[in-house]
Amino acid sequence: MRRDNSENTPVYVTQPDLPPLEEFTASLKQIWGNKWLTNGGPFHQKFEEAIAEYLGVKYISVFSNGTLALVSALQALRITGEVITTPFSFVATTHSIWWNNIKPVFADIEPGFFNLDPEKVEAAITPQTTAIMPVHVYGNPCDVEKLRKIADTYGLKLIYDAAHAFGVKKNGSSILNFGDLVTLSFHATKVFNTVEGGAIICRDEKMKQRIDFLKNFGYAGETTVIEPGINAKMNELQAAYGLLQLKYVDSYIAKRKTISKKYRVQLEGIKGIRLLQDIEGVEHNYSYFPILIDSQGFGRTRDELNEELKKHNIFARKYFYPLISQFPTYRGLSSAKHENLPIAEKAAKEVLCLPIYPALELDSIDLICSIIREYGV
Ligand code: T4K
């Protein structure tokens, strides 16, 4: 007999991890003493050094959020014309292109892990294309080798939106080391959060300097403005909080791994339910737990299952439905047509991200899995 959660606390798709309050209070005391709140203060400096070391990257510039990191990454590389990107992502990916007055061109995804399909990317290139912006969806690495080859062959820049890929490694090295620029999000809903926050990872010191100028209105010194930059600086409270988070993030990821394993054991083999397998040679961060519901096999649609879970106070999420290409701003684009994006359309119709976060109780996983098992027909 399964436990009923309908009267209990809601279980959401995620819940942020916070560092111990007393540790943060100690940091706040220092900030109060410093009277230095933003604009590249001591915590900002320390956090950049510490996070670069943690992630195994050489140059990183931290931001107030991941969206402004994306907007600034395109500006930093002076991208114009058209950028090829995925419709299967959070809307901020394409919005960052729009904010730079660039035309987004959607290419379809591959059916295994829902990342941009390199062949579809190549087919979408026009004389106006200047860059590719893939996303490591759910933290599963894109085909970085093939995408690099295409970018090099056609002389394009490669900007990865790695909002989901904090700490992910492939064959022992960080996935964040692939691409001309790579952006991260440290939003409250991410594996690693600074409440709001983000970053750009780049390959050399000059580029880091340019990015640092751009996130501070374009200021290069007291009286020089190089171009219209934006205010995207991470403040001292975020940076101090981030420094503490770095001490705990390995334990957060380890707990997520345990949850992911438990889901796998309980959901494997249910007719009509597909799980994304872990990839050999990849150290995952277990940021999301997507399942695919094939209504023919399962006997119910994804939306029906989602509603059933809600009755028990379980709030899974349809990341990413609707596709970005279906929003009014973008649906008029020729690349947004249904026939151009069949795999993405199917994924958006079938996917449901189940709750996963370190504090998720093992009982809740049992409940979620038993609802799914019993609801299928
Ligand atoms: N690129 C990609 C690929 C992204 O996924 C994102 C963000 C970005 C770029 C942009 O990065 P940022 O500018 O955000 O740094 C959430 C997040 O707001 C968004 O950051 C994230 N992707 C996206 C995938 O998910 P919503 O609309 O689903 O968030 P919300 O408020 O419904 O939160 C989801 C659940 O999390 C809630 O039901 C409860 C729980 N929650 C949320 C917050 C904010 C908490 O327990 N505590 C909290 O403080 O977009």
Boltz pocket constraint, residues with backbone or C-beta under 6 A from the ligand:
constraints:
  - pocket:
      binder: B
      contacts: [[A, 12], [A, 13], [A, 14], [A, 15], [A, 16], [A, 65], [A, 66], [A, 67], [A, 68], [A, 89], [A, 90], [A, 92], [A, 93], [A, 135], [A, 161], [A, 163], [A, 164], [A, 184], [A, 185], [A, 186], [A, 187], [A, 188], [A, 189], [A, 196], [A, 197], [A, 198], [A, 315], [A, 317], [A, 319]]
      max_distance: 6.0
